[in-house]
């Protein structure tokens, strides 16, 4: 077991890659009453086309299968796993994103027992034709529920306006039609390909003893047999640089219309440090423009174009990236126009070096405060490990960013052909 001390945050991470390929990371925080554990596979909704383990030919599975599989793993032949956690006083959950699926729990006692349940239920799939058919009805209702939510429709509408081919533009849960095509065999194929320990990370943070927990996981894993790990071949369609549609309109009942502006990323760095620098610079610029103290936010607010729903977010992954800005507005066309103009004008009204350093300090402070959350640390550390990045190193990379880095980045970041707008409103 290796350990690495980070003096900036006074934390030590203990890690080991087990014989079967499973990476285990432990962050002891003895001052915490709670312990949080998350078991994550490097497999999400965009992984639709791949070569299954022990096979040679590429297959494409129905949209929404990663999310479907997440639901099904909790259901065993004789019980629902949520009850197992509940009996031990733990709170359990799971989620599927574009790029990963994660299973987690938090508990203040009986941590080792809960940890055993977490690892065992994820590594013991049970799918029957009857239970798969039953689940289709449950997930179909979930999909319909989200389809009725304007915020959800606006978010995915914006992604759809940006991406023409890449599966990121497909709802994580799929569609009612696509999940109807899912079979028990499909689930086992995806499971055995993507849930091999070699494709997974187990992260535990909280009031634990690293050596004791690591030994527990080792003992657990040596009692199970897995095939030799193989590299997973995934296939993604070629995606054009420009957006799919410059404007997309969604008609549905809403109290207040919505306007979201999407900015599609062109270049995704493969070098970990450059990747994180790009992510930090995107975040700093977005803060400068659209945070509540941002120069564009004040303009939008004074014009009466936004309300409390206004937000911005950026996502950068291995093979896609985007930012989305907007919210409710009684003047959605004007809101979109101003946001787009200000994005395109960033080269002419870039921040000065004093403002850059101030926002850098702000981001540093926000990050240090967030590190008090076990859930935040576990999620972020795991997310970046999947990208080959040490999350705690990103603090140093943030501090090392210079005004010259910002200036160079801004010169080539935004291009009008990579900007789209999604409107949601009544007829």
C-alpha positions as CSV (number, residue, x, y, z in Angstrom):
1,X,0.0,0.0,0.0
2,X,1.4,3.4,-1.0
3,X,0.7,6.6,0.7
4,X,1.0,10.2,-0.5
5,X,1.0,13.3,1.7
6,X,-0.3,16.6,0.4
7,X,1.1,19.3,2.5
8,X,-1.2,22.1,1.1
9,X,-4.3,20.4,2.5
10,X,-2.6,18.3,5.3
11,X,-4.1,15.0,4.0
12,X,-2.7,11.6,3.2
13,X,-4.2,9.3,0.6
14,X,-3.5,5.5,0.8
15,X,-3.8,3.6,-2.4
16,X,-3.2,0.1,-3.7
17,X,-4.0,-1.7,-7.0
18,X,-5.0,-5.2,-6.1
19,X,-4.0,-8.3,-8.0
20,X,-7.3,-8.3,-9.9
21,X,-6.8,-4.7,-11.0
22,X,-9.1,-3.0,-8.5
23,X,-7.8,0.4,-7.4
24,X,-8.5,1.1,-3.7
25,X,-8.1,4.6,-2.3
26,X,-8.5,5.5,1.4
27,X,-8.6,9.0,2.9
28,X,-8.6,8.7,6.7
29,X,-10.3,11.7,8.5
30,X,-10.5,10.6,12.1
31,X,-12.1,13.9,13.2
32,X,-15.2,12.9,11.1
33,X,-18.0,11.0,12.7
34,X,-19.2,9.8,9.2
35,X,-17.6,7.5,6.7
36,X,-18.4,7.7,3.0
37,X,-17.6,5.0,0.4
38,X,-18.1,5.1,-3.4
39,X,-17.5,2.2,-5.8
40,X,-17.2,3.4,-9.4
41,X,-16.9,1.9,-12.8
42,X,-15.4,3.7,-15.7
43,X,-18.6,3.1,-17.7
44,X,-21.4,5.6,-18.5
45,X,-24.2,6.4,-20.8
46,X,-21.9,7.3,-23.7
47,X,-20.4,3.9,-23.8
48,X,-22.8,2.4,-26.3
49,X,-20.4,0.9,-28.9
50,X,-17.7,-1.5,-27.7
51,X,-16.1,-4.9,-28.1
52,X,-17.4,-7.2,-25.4
53,X,-14.9,-9.1,-23.3
54,X,-13.9,-12.4,-24.9
55,X,-15.3,-11.2,-28.3
56,X,-13.8,-9.6,-31.4
57,X,-16.6,-7.8,-33.0
58,X,-17.9,-4.3,-32.1
59,X,-21.5,-4.2,-30.9
60,X,-23.9,-1.3,-30.1
61,X,-26.3,-1.6,-27.2
62,X,-29.6,0.3,-26.6
63,X,-29.5,3.8,-25.3
64,X,-29.9,4.0,-21.5
65,X,-28.5,0.6,-20.7
66,X,-25.8,1.8,-18.3
67,X,-28.5,3.5,-16.2
68,X,-30.8,0.5,-16.5
69,X,-27.9,-1.7,-15.2
70,X,-27.4,0.6,-12.2
71,X,-31.0,0.1,-11.2
72,X,-30.9,-3.7,-11.7
73,X,-27.8,-4.3,-9.6
74,X,-29.7,-3.3,-6.4
75,X,-32.3,-6.0,-7.0
76,X,-31.3,-9.5,-6.1
77,X,-33.2,-12.8,-6.4
78,X,-34.4,-12.7,-2.8
79,X,-34.1,-9.1,-1.7
80,X,-33.5,-5.4,-2.4
81,X,-30.0,-4.3,-1.4
82,X,-31.3,-0.9,-0.1
83,X,-32.8,-2.8,2.8
84,X,-29.5,-4.4,3.7
85,X,-27.9,-1.0,4.1
86,X,-30.9,0.4,6.0
87,X,-30.7,-2.4,8.6
88,X,-27.2,-1.4,9.3
89,X,-28.0,2.3,9.7
90,X,-26.4,3.3,6.4
91,X,-27.7,5.6,3.7
92,X,-27.1,4.2,0.2
93,X,-27.5,5.5,-3.3
94,X,-26.2,5.3,-6.9
95,X,-25.9,7.4,-10.0
96,X,-25.1,7.1,-13.7
97,X,-23.4,9.9,-15.6
98,X,-22.2,10.3,-19.1
99,X,-18.9,8.6,-18.3
100,X,-19.3,6.6,-15.1
101,X,-21.6,4.6,-12.8
102,X,-21.2,4.8,-9.0
103,X,-22.6,3.0,-6.0
104,X,-22.2,4.6,-2.6
105,X,-23.1,4.7,1.1
106,X,-22.5,6.9,4.1
107,X,-22.6,5.6,7.7
108,X,-21.6,6.6,11.2
109,X,-21.2,3.0,12.5
110,X,-20.7,-0.6,11.3
111,X,-18.6,0.7,8.4
112,X,-16.9,-2.6,7.6
113,X,-20.2,-4.4,7.4
114,X,-21.6,-1.8,5.1
115,X,-18.4,-1.8,3.0
116,X,-18.8,-5.5,2.6
117,X,-22.3,-5.1,1.4
118,X,-21.3,-2.4,-1.1
119,X,-18.5,-4.4,-2.7
120,X,-20.5,-7.7,-2.7
121,X,-23.7,-6.5,-4.2
122,X,-22.0,-4.6,-7.1
123,X,-19.9,-7.7,-7.8
124,X,-22.8,-10.1,-7.8
125,X,-25.2,-9.4,-10.7
126,X,-28.6,-11.1,-10.9
127,X,-30.8,-10.4,-13.9
128,X,-33.9,-12.4,-14.9
129,X,-36.1,-11.9,-17.9
130,X,-39.1,-11.3,-15.6
131,X,-37.2,-8.6,-13.5
132,X,-35.9,-6.9,-16.6
133,X,-39.4,-6.6,-18.0
134,X,-40.7,-5.2,-14.7
135,X,-37.8,-2.6,-14.6
136,X,-38.7,-1.4,-18.1
137,X,-42.0,-0.1,-16.8
138,X,-40.4,1.6,-13.8
139,X,-37.7,3.4,-15.8
140,X,-40.2,4.3,-18.5
141,X,-42.2,6.2,-15.8
142,X,-38.9,7.9,-14.7
143,X,-38.2,9.0,-18.3
144,X,-41.7,10.4,-18.8
145,X,-41.3,12.3,-15.5
146,X,-38.1,13.9,-16.6
147,X,-39.6,14.6,-20.0
148,X,-42.2,16.8,-18.2
149,X,-39.5,18.9,-16.5
150,X,-38.6,22.0,-18.4
151,X,-35.1,22.3,-16.8
152,X,-34.2,18.8,-17.8
153,X,-35.5,19.3,-21.3
154,X,-33.6,22.6,-21.7
155,X,-30.4,21.0,-20.5
156,X,-30.5,18.1,-22.9
157,X,-31.9,20.2,-25.6
158,X,-28.9,22.5,-25.4
159,X,-26.5,19.5,-25.5
160,X,-28.5,18.1,-28.5
161,X,-28.1,21.5,-30.3
162,X,-24.4,21.2,-29.8
163,X,-23.7,17.6,-30.6
164,X,-24.8,15.9,-33.8
165,X,-23.3,12.4,-33.5
166,X,-21.7,12.0,-30.1
167,X,-23.9,10.0,-27.7
168,X,-23.5,12.7,-25.0
169,X,-26.6,14.2,-26.7
170,X,-28.7,11.2,-25.7
171,X,-30.5,11.3,-22.4
172,X,-28.7,9.2,-19.8
173,X,-31.8,7.1,-19.1
174,X,-32.4,6.5,-22.8
175,X,-35.9,6.7,-24.3
176,X,-39.0,4.6,-23.7
177,X,-38.4,3.0,-27.0
178,X,-34.7,2.3,-26.5
179,X,-35.1,0.7,-23.0
180,X,-37.8,-1.6,-24.4
181,X,-35.0,-3.3,-26.5
182,X,-32.8,-4.1,-23.5
183,X,-32.5,-7.8,-22.8
184,X,-31.1,-9.8,-19.9
185,X,-28.2,-10.9,-22.2
186,X,-27.4,-7.2,-23.0
187,X,-27.1,-6.5,-19.3
188,X,-24.7,-9.4,-18.7
189,X,-22.6,-8.4,-21.7
190,X,-22.3,-4.8,-20.4
191,X,-21.7,-6.0,-16.9
192,X,-18.9,-8.4,-17.7
193,X,-17.2,-6.0,-20.0
194,X,-17.3,-2.8,-17.8
195,X,-17.6,-4.1,-14.2
196,X,-14.3,-6.0,-14.1
197,X,-12.3,-4.8,-11.1
198,X,-9.6,-3.5,-13.5
199,X,-12.1,-0.9,-14.7
200,X,-13.2,0.2,-11.2
201,X,-12.1,2.4,-8.3
202,X,-13.2,2.0,-4.6
203,X,-12.7,5.2,-2.6
204,X,-13.3,5.3,1.2
205,X,-13.1,8.5,3.2
206,X,-13.8,9.1,6.9
207,X,-13.1,7.7,10.3
208,X,-11.3,4.6,9.2
209,X,-8.0,2.8,9.8
210,X,-6.3,2.5,6.3
211,X,-4.5,-0.8,7.0
212,X,-7.6,-2.5,8.4
213,X,-9.8,-1.4,5.6
214,X,-7.3,-2.3,2.9
215,X,-6.9,-5.8,4.4
216,X,-10.7,-6.2,4.5
217,X,-11.0,-5.4,0.8
218,X,-8.1,-7.7,-0.1
219,X,-9.6,-10.6,1.8
220,X,-12.9,-9.9,0.1
221,X,-11.4,-9.9,-3.4
222,X,-9.2,-13.0,-3.0
223,X,-12.4,-15.0,-2.3
224,X,-13.8,-14.1,-5.8
225,X,-12.6,-15.1,-9.2
226,X,-12.4,-12.8,-12.2
227,X,-11.1,-13.2,-15.7
228,X,-7.8,-11.8,-16.7
229,X,-8.3,-8.0,-17.4
230,X,-8.4,-7.0,-21.0
231,X,-8.2,-3.5,-22.5
232,X,-11.7,-2.3,-23.4
233,X,-12.2,-1.1,-27.0
234,X,-14.8,1.6,-27.1
235,X,-16.0,3.3,-30.3
236,X,-17.3,6.9,-30.7
237,X,-18.5,8.5,-33.8
238,X,-16.6,11.3,-35.5
239,X,-18.1,14.6,-34.3
240,X,-18.0,17.8,-36.3
241,X,-16.3,20.9,-34.8
242,X,-19.3,23.2,-35.2
243,X,-22.6,22.8,-33.4
244,X,-25.4,20.6,-34.8
245,X,-28.0,23.4,-34.7
246,X,-27.4,27.1,-33.9
247,X,-30.9,27.3,-32.5
248,X,-33.2,24.7,-31.1
249,X,-36.8,25.4,-29.9
250,X,-38.7,23.1,-27.6
251,X,-42.4,23.7,-27.1
252,X,-43.9,22.6,-23.8
253,X,-46.0,24.1,-21.0
254,X,-43.9,26.5,-18.9
255,X,-44.7,29.3,-16.5
256,X,-41.7,31.3,-17.7
257,X,-39.8,30.7,-20.9
258,X,-36.1,29.5,-20.8
259,X,-33.1,30.4,-22.9
260,X,-29.8,28.4,-22.6
261,X,-26.6,29.2,-24.5
262,X,-24.3,26.2,-25.2
263,X,-20.6,26.5,-26.0
264,X,-19.1,23.4,-27.5
265,X,-15.4,22.6,-26.8
266,X,-13.1,21.9,-29.7
267,X,-9.8,20.6,-28.2
268,X,-9.7,18.2,-25.3
269,X,-6.1,18.0,-23.9
270,X,-4.7,14.5,-23.3
271,X,-2.0,15.7,-20.9
272,X,-3.4,15.7,-17.3
273,X,-1.9,19.0,-16.4
274,X,-3.0,20.8,-19.5
275,X,-6.5,19.3,-19.1
276,X,-6.8,20.6,-15.6
277,X,-5.4,24.1,-16.6
278,X,-8.1,24.3,-19.3
279,X,-10.8,23.3,-16.8
280,X,-9.6,25.9,-14.3
281,X,-9.4,28.6,-17.0
282,X,-12.9,27.9,-18.2
283,X,-14.1,28.1,-14.6
284,X,-12.3,31.4,-14.0
285,X,-13.7,33.0,-17.2
286,X,-17.2,31.8,-16.4
287,X,-17.0,33.2,-12.9
288,X,-15.7,36.6,-14.3
289,X,-18.6,36.8,-16.7
290,X,-21.6,35.1,-15.1
291,X,-21.2,34.7,-11.3
292,X,-23.3,37.1,-9.2
293,X,-20.3,39.5,-9.1
294,X,-19.6,38.9,-12.8
295,X,-19.7,41.8,-15.3
296,X,-22.3,40.1,-17.6
297,X,-24.5,39.0,-14.7
298,X,-24.9,42.6,-13.5
299,X,-25.9,43.7,-17.0
300,X,-28.4,40.9,-17.4
301,X,-29.9,41.6,-13.9
302,X,-30.2,45.4,-14.5
303,X,-32.0,44.7,-17.8
304,X,-34.4,42.4,-16.0
305,X,-33.5,39.5,-18.2
306,X,-32.8,36.9,-15.5
307,X,-34.1,35.7,-12.1
308,X,-32.8,33.3,-9.4
309,X,-32.8,30.4,-11.9
310,X,-29.9,31.9,-13.9
311,X,-26.8,29.6,-13.8
312,X,-23.8,28.4,-15.6
313,X,-21.8,25.2,-15.7
314,X,-18.9,23.6,-17.6
315,X,-18.1,20.0,-18.3
316,X,-14.8,18.6,-19.6
317,X,-14.4,14.9,-20.3
318,X,-12.0,12.7,-22.2
319,X,-13.8,13.1,-25.6
320,X,-16.3,15.9,-25.2
321,X,-16.7,19.2,-23.3
322,X,-19.2,22.1,-23.1
323,X,-20.5,25.0,-21.1
324,X,-24.1,26.0,-20.6
325,X,-25.3,29.4,-19.5
326,X,-28.9,30.7,-19.0
327,X,-32.2,30.3,-17.2
328,X,-35.7,31.6,-17.0
329,X,-36.5,34.9,-18.8
330,X,-39.5,36.8,-19.9
331,X,-37.3,38.0,-22.7
332,X,-35.5,34.8,-23.7
333,X,-34.4,36.1,-27.1
334,X,-32.7,39.1,-25.6
335,X,-31.1,37.0,-22.8
336,X,-29.6,34.6,-25.4
337,X,-28.4,37.5,-27.6
338,X,-26.6,39.2,-24.7
339,X,-25.0,36.0,-23.4
340,X,-23.8,35.1,-26.9
341,X,-22.5,38.6,-27.7
342,X,-20.6,38.7,-24.4
343,X,-19.0,35.4,-25.0
344,X,-17.8,36.4,-28.5
345,X,-16.6,39.7,-27.0
346,X,-14.4,38.1,-24.3
347,X,-11.2,38.9,-26.2
348,X,-12.0,42.6,-26.1
349,X,-13.1,42.9,-22.5
350,X,-10.9,40.4,-20.8
351,X,-10.2,40.8,-17.1
352,X,-7.1,42.5,-15.9
353,X,-4.4,40.7,-13.9
354,X,-5.6,41.9,-10.5
355,X,-9.1,40.5,-11.2
356,X,-7.5,37.3,-12.5
357,X,-5.6,36.8,-9.2
358,X,-8.7,37.7,-7.1
359,X,-10.8,35.0,-8.9
360,X,-7.9,32.5,-8.6
361,X,-7.9,33.1,-4.8
362,X,-11.7,32.8,-4.7
363,X,-11.5,29.4,-6.5
364,X,-8.7,28.2,-4.2
365,X,-10.8,29.2,-1.1
366,X,-13.9,27.5,-2.5
367,X,-12.0,24.3,-3.2
368,X,-10.4,24.2,0.3
369,X,-13.8,24.7,1.9
370,X,-15.3,22.0,-0.3
371,X,-12.7,19.5,0.9
372,X,-14.5,19.4,4.2
373,X,-17.2,17.4,2.5
374,X,-16.4,13.6,2.3
375,X,-18.8,13.2,-0.6
376,X,-17.2,16.0,-2.6
377,X,-13.7,14.7,-2.1
378,X,-14.7,11.1,-2.9
379,X,-16.6,12.1,-6.0
380,X,-13.9,14.5,-7.3
381,X,-10.9,12.2,-6.6
382,X,-12.6,9.3,-8.3
383,X,-13.7,11.4,-11.3
384,X,-10.2,12.6,-12.0
385,X,-8.6,9.2,-11.3
386,X,-10.7,7.9,-14.2
387,X,-9.1,10.6,-16.3
388,X,-5.6,9.7,-15.1
389,X,-5.4,12.9,-13.0
390,X,-4.5,13.3,-9.3
391,X,-7.3,15.6,-8.1
392,X,-5.2,17.0,-5.2
393,X,-2.4,18.0,-7.7
394,X,-5.0,20.4,-9.3
395,X,-4.6,22.8,-6.4
396,X,-1.0,23.4,-7.3
397,X,-1.8,23.7,-10.9
398,X,-4.4,26.3,-10.1
399,X,-1.9,28.4,-8.1
400,X,0.6,28.1,-10.9
401,X,-1.7,29.6,-13.6
402,X,-0.5,33.0,-14.9
403,X,-2.2,35.9,-16.5
404,X,-0.3,35.0,-19.7
405,X,-1.9,31.5,-19.6
406,X,-5.3,33.2,-19.5
407,X,-4.5,35.6,-22.3
408,X,-3.3,32.8,-24.5
409,X,-6.4,30.6,-23.8
410,X,-8.9,33.4,-24.5
411,X,-7.4,34.1,-27.9
412,X,-8.6,30.7,-29.3
413,X,-11.3,29.5,-26.9
414,X,-14.5,30.8,-28.4
415,X,-15.8,30.5,-31.9
416,X,-19.3,31.5,-33.1
417,X,-19.7,28.3,-35.0
418,X,-19.4,26.4,-31.7
419,X,-22.2,28.3,-30.0
420,X,-25.8,27.2,-29.9
421,X,-29.0,28.4,-28.3
422,X,-31.9,26.3,-26.9
423,X,-35.3,28.0,-26.2
424,X,-38.0,26.3,-24.1
425,X,-41.5,27.9,-24.1
426,X,-45.2,27.5,-24.7
427,X,-46.6,27.8,-28.2
